[in-house]
């Protein structure tokens, strides 16, 4: 993040802490794509990712007083997003388990980006391959390349050591190269 | 001559793909790429990934903002007692404590049986949003320590490699590792 962008975020945070709704909305617009993307990497479902994105912003903005500025706001927010997405995932899994128990029926299959529809574009091929990776590798690759985070911040978002972030990234890239040929 | 090693170059590829390397570093990376088909192939993948980030669906920003407005999700005001936007928890701490207790009980009752408990705190639910706690539920400050941190093995450069222990004692780069060794390394790092 550039110095100017950091200053703008700092100013928005100060205004949001003071209850400024316009500043709050500006923070949402500035970070929504990143938040949605990280949630999508974990949940692999756009509707659930949207729910998780909303939960993440609610949690983050309610706790702005707790943000001490020792990491970037973006890293802090993406860590909350990862937690929110996993929480949505757990709730969704529990609902599916209850439905299975109650109906003893096979739940409707979630759209699986890795299978099914013919992938027509390079982006779709890449998205499908990414979805096939284990979650940690998927997250480390996406955070490093698409969110453009250094390994230390990848580690903070994912909740692992920096070394683990590096290894998961390289392992993920190697697997992607094999899948994509 | 490729004076840079592949592992060093590959760590720089995301920055190169976004044109964020300084000119000297970029020149060194490009010299390496000129003679290394493997790293060129990786740059191609990294560049494709860098331009394929998914975007939030239309309308989500408005939905999130509307949801925040509906919850009255303004933060504690920086001003003092004269502020008119005090958060409710400062008006009625006894109510906040009661709601916090209710949120904890709800969380315990909703906890899945047999589900793997992760060390990750859960996101504040609607009920927990209104509860007070010195720290909001699950908003783990990434700056806070979360217990012992696995050793940072680092890759290349001046990284301090671990001593006698570890699968990769003696290995220099991740490229040298087989899949099995990489899996074992991950298990060590994450144990």
Interface residues (C-beta under 8 A of the other chain):
Chain A: X14 X16 X17 X18 X19 X21 X24 X25 X28 X29 X32 X33 X35 X36 X37 X40 X46 X50 X53 X54 X55 X56 X57 X58 X59 X60 X61 X62 X63 X64 X65 X66 X67 X68 X70 X71 X75 X76 X79 X80 X82 X83 X84 X86 X87 X90 X93 X94 X97 X122 X123 X126 X127 X130 X141 X142 X144 X145 X146 X147 X148 X156 X157 X159 X160 X161 X162 X163 X164 X166 X167 X168 X170 X171 X173 X176 X177 X180
Chain B: X10 X14 X17 X18 X41 X42 X45 X46 X48 X49 X50 X52 X53 X54 X55 X56 X57 X60 X61 X63 X64 X65 X67 X68 X69 X71 X73 X74 X75 X76 X77 X78 X79 X83 X85 X112 X115 X118 X119 X120 X121 X122 X123 X124 X129 X135 X136 X138 X139 X140 X141 X142 X143 X146 X149 X150 X151 X152 X153 X154 X155 X174 X175 X179 X182 X185 X186 X189 X190
